[in-house]
């Protein structure tokens, strides 16, 4: 099971990297959206080996994304902004 989760995490990070690499820099509207996102108190993801914790983190930030009607690019930018510790090192 650990190998499957590792492969899924690696695939997700690769997909995120591709999307980020294809997008132009954020503008003022993006900054306001980030501020709104942060006012919703999204949890940080620290990247420790905890598949249940990762799923919980993902559900919580996806809920905020839905309410804010974030684009796919914003989801990547805002989600990666919330990476901390080990997860930030992976990125």
C-alpha positions in Angstrom: 0.0 0.0 0.0 2.9 2.4 0.8 4.3 2.0 -2.7 0.9 2.8 -4.3 0.6 6.0 -2.2 4.1 7.0 -3.0 3.4 6.6 -6.7 0.2 8.5 -6.4 1.9 11.4 -4.6 4.7 11.5 -7.1 2.3 11.5 -10.0 0.3 14.4 -8.4 3.4 16.4 -7.8 4.5 15.9 -11.4 1.1 17.0 -12.7 1.3 20.1 -10.4 4.8 20.9 -11.6 3.7 20.8 -15.3 0.7 23.1 -14.7 2.8 25.6 -12.8 5.5 25.6 -15.5 2.9 26.5 -18.1 1.4 29.5 -16.4 2.3 33.2 -16.4 3.1 35.1 -13.2 0.3 36.0 -10.8 -1.2 39.6 -11.0 -2.9 41.8 -8.4 -6.2 39.8 -8.8 -4.3 36.7 -7.9 -2.9 38.3 -4.8 -6.4 39.3 -3.6 -7.5 35.7 -4.3 -4.6 34.4 -2.2 -5.5 36.8 0.6 -9.1 35.5 0.5 -7.9 31.9 0.4 -5.7 32.5 3.5 -8.6 34.2 5.4 -10.4 30.8 5.2 -7.6 29.4 7.3 -6.4 26.5 5.1 -4.3 23.9 6.9 -0.6 23.6 6.1 0.5 20.2 4.7 3.8 19.1 6.2 4.3 16.0 4.1 4.8 13.4 6.8 3.9 9.9 5.9 0.2 10.0 6.8 -2.1 9.0 4.0 -5.2 9.8 6.0 -3.8 13.2 7.0 -3.0 13.9 3.4 -6.6 13.0 2.3 -8.0 15.2 5.1 -5.8 18.1 4.0 -6.8 17.7 0.4 -10.5 17.6 1.3 -10.2 20.8 3.4 -8.4 22.9 0.7 -10.7 21.5 -2.0 -13.7 22.8 0.0 -12.2 26.3 0.0 -11.3 26.0 -3.7 -15.0 25.2 -4.5 -16.4 28.1 -2.5 -13.9 30.5 -4.1 -14.4 29.0 -7.5 -10.7 28.8 -8.1 -9.2 28.0 -11.5 -7.0 25.0 -11.8 -3.9 27.3 -11.9 -5.0 29.0 -8.6 -5.6 25.6 -7.0 -2.0 24.7 -7.8 -0.5 28.0 -6.6 -2.6 28.2 -3.5 -2.2 24.6 -2.6 1.6 24.7 -3.0 1.7 27.8 -0.9 0.4 25.7 2.0 3.2 23.1 1.7 5.4 23.2 4.8 8.4 21.3 6.2 9.0 18.0 4.3 6.3 18.8 1.7 7.9 22.1 0.9 11.3 20.4 0.5 9.7 17.9 -2.0 8.3 20.8 -4.0 
